[in-house]
Amino acid sequence: MEGKQQVTIYVSNNCSESNKLIHFLKELGISYEIKNITEDKKNLKELQEQHIYATPVTMVNNHKILGFQKHKLESELIRL
């Protein structure tokens, strides 16, 4: 039975780490909401309000994972 997963990723254009994150989530078959900070300044403001100034950022049920940390992502996403 699938739980209520809430995965949101903040990415920016021309960011190799953001591209790796998107590819990784697609490989795992994880559904996610994408928020691009380059294309929508509202998304940038959301991150800055949390004192985060770099991408990518993955929010898994309000738990923040900064950067592309494959093992941390795997351990957090396996709980979904």
N, C-alpha and C positions, 0 to 999 in steps of 0.2 A: 504494500500500500504506500502510495506516495504522500509524503508529508507536505506541509505548506512551506515550500522553499521560497526564499526571497533573495535572489542574487542580483545585485546591481553593480555594474562596472563603470568606472569613470576612466575615459581614455582621451588621448589627444592625437591630432593628426601628425604624421611623420614621426611617430614614436614606436621604435622597434619593440620595446617591452609591451606596449599596448597591443601590438599586432600578435605577439607571442601569446598573450593572455587570451585574446579572442580565439585564436587557433586552438589553444589548449582546451578551452571550455567547449568548443564545437566537437573536438575529438572525444570528450567525455560525454557528450550528449546532454550537457547542462543547459537549461534555459535560463536566460538572463536578460535584464534590461540594460541597455547601453546608454550612457550619458557622455556625449562628446563635449569637452570643455573648450575646444577650439571653435567649434561651430555654434555653441550656445553659451553665452557668458553667464547665464543663470546657473548652469551646471558648475562653472568655475567658481562662482560666488558660494554655492553650496559647499564645495570643498574648502574654500578659504575660511568659511565660518567655523570649520572644524580644525583649523590650523594645519591643513594639508595643502602643499604647494607643488606636488609633482604627481604624475600619472605613471603607470596605472594604479588604480585603487579598486579593490574588490570588497564589496559589502555583502557578507553572508549573514542574513538575519541580524543586521546591525553590528556585526563583528567586522572590524576593518582589517584588511590585509594590504599593506602598502607594497608596491612594486610587484614584479612577477616572481613570486616565491613558490615554485612548483610543489614542493613537499608540504608546505603550510596549506596551500590551496587544496591539495589532495586530502589531507587529514580533515580539513574543515568541510569539504564538499561530500565526503564519504558519509557524513552524518545525516545528510539530507534524505 
